[in-house]
């Protein structure tokens, strides 16, 4: 069964950090660009970041630049999102998604081509 599973979410205080993981099973991530998306309560899902299949190209949503870092370890079939300086506005369910192309879309919000999705992990930032 092909699936992505997120982990690492939780409750953190303002200014804290979390590292999310996205592990693939049933397929290898080597040929997939991987994106992180999030959906806050009452809001539409938005793109957070995306990394190309070999990790050479990365994009971020403007509000995450300098605070979040995406990375991947293809040997472990896992990708990560390091989140620092968290704010209450970052509270959301975070999803990872796999796109069977080498590169991400130019638009970090684009869900085009994202063939596999995890079920999400909840991040709550308290003030």
C-alpha positions as CSV (number, residue, x, y, z in Angstrom):
1,X,0.0,0.0,0.0
2,X,1.4,3.4,-1.0
3,X,1.2,5.9,1.7
4,X,2.8,8.9,3.4
5,X,2.7,9.3,7.1
6,X,3.4,12.5,8.9
7,X,4.6,12.7,12.5
8,X,6.1,15.2,14.9
9,X,3.2,17.5,15.5
10,X,2.2,18.7,18.9
11,X,1.7,21.6,21.2
12,X,4.4,24.3,21.4
13,X,4.7,27.7,22.8
14,X,5.2,30.9,20.9
15,X,8.7,31.1,19.6
16,X,9.2,27.3,19.9
17,X,10.3,24.7,17.4
18,X,9.1,21.5,16.0
19,X,10.4,19.1,13.4
20,X,7.8,17.3,11.3
21,X,8.6,14.1,9.5
22,X,7.0,12.5,6.4
23,X,7.8,8.8,5.9
24,X,6.9,7.0,2.7
25,X,5.9,3.3,2.5
26,X,5.1,1.2,-0.5
27,X,7.1,3.4,-2.8
28,X,10.4,5.3,-2.9
29,X,10.6,9.0,-2.7
30,X,13.6,9.3,-5.0
31,X,11.5,10.2,-8.0
32,X,9.1,12.4,-6.2
33,X,9.1,16.1,-5.4
34,X,7.6,16.4,-2.0
35,X,5.5,19.3,-0.6
36,X,4.2,20.4,2.7
37,X,0.8,22.0,3.0
38,X,-1.2,23.2,5.9
39,X,-4.8,23.9,6.7
40,X,-5.7,26.2,9.6
41,X,-9.2,26.1,11.2
42,X,-11.7,27.7,9.0
43,X,-9.2,28.4,6.2
44,X,-8.3,26.9,2.9
45,X,-5.3,24.6,2.6
46,X,-2.1,26.5,1.6
47,X,1.3,25.5,0.5
48,X,4.2,25.7,2.9
49,X,7.3,24.4,1.1
50,X,8.3,22.0,-1.6
51,X,11.6,20.2,-2.4
52,X,12.6,18.6,-5.6
53,X,13.3,14.9,-5.9
54,X,17.1,15.3,-5.4
55,X,16.8,18.2,-3.0
56,X,18.4,20.7,-5.3
57,X,15.5,23.0,-5.7
58,X,13.4,24.3,-2.8
59,X,10.6,26.9,-2.5
60,X,8.8,28.3,0.5
61,X,5.8,30.4,1.0
62,X,6.8,33.9,1.9
63,X,5.6,33.8,5.5
64,X,7.8,30.7,6.2
65,X,11.0,31.9,4.6
66,X,13.7,32.1,7.2
67,X,11.7,30.2,9.8
68,X,11.0,26.8,8.2
69,X,13.5,24.5,6.5
70,X,12.6,21.6,4.3
71,X,14.9,18.7,3.8
72,X,14.9,15.1,2.7
73,X,16.8,11.9,3.3
74,X,16.1,9.6,0.3
75,X,18.1,6.8,1.9
76,X,15.6,6.8,4.8
77,X,12.6,7.5,2.4
78,X,11.7,10.4,4.6
79,X,11.5,14.1,4.4
80,X,11.4,16.8,7.1
81,X,10.1,20.2,7.9
82,X,12.0,22.1,10.6
83,X,9.9,24.8,12.0
84,X,11.4,27.5,14.2
85,X,10.1,30.8,15.7
86,X,6.6,29.4,15.6
87,X,3.6,31.7,15.9
88,X,0.0,31.1,16.8
89,X,-0.8,31.7,13.1
90,X,1.2,28.6,12.3
91,X,-1.4,26.5,14.1
92,X,-2.8,24.0,11.5
93,X,-2.9,20.5,10.3
94,X,0.3,19.9,8.3
95,X,0.2,17.5,5.3
96,X,2.9,16.1,3.1
97,X,2.2,15.2,-0.4
98,X,4.2,13.5,-3.2
99,X,4.4,14.6,-6.8
100,X,5.8,12.0,-9.3
101,X,8.0,14.6,-11.0
102,X,11.5,15.7,-10.5
103,X,10.6,19.3,-9.7
104,X,8.0,21.1,-7.7
105,X,5.5,23.5,-9.3
106,X,6.7,27.1,-9.4
107,X,3.7,28.0,-7.3
108,X,4.2,26.6,-3.8
109,X,0.4,26.6,-3.3
110,X,-0.2,24.4,-6.3
111,X,-1.5,20.9,-5.6
112,X,-1.3,19.9,-9.2
113,X,0.3,16.6,-9.6
114,X,0.4,15.8,-5.9
115,X,-0.6,12.1,-6.2
116,X,-0.1,10.9,-2.7
117,X,-1.2,12.6,0.6
118,X,-0.6,11.9,4.2
119,X,-3.4,12.2,6.7
120,X,-1.8,15.1,8.5
121,X,-0.3,16.0,11.8
122,X,-1.6,18.7,14.1
123,X,0.6,21.6,15.1
124,X,-0.7,23.9,17.8
125,X,1.2,27.0,18.9
126,X,0.0,28.7,22.1
127,X,0.6,32.3,23.0
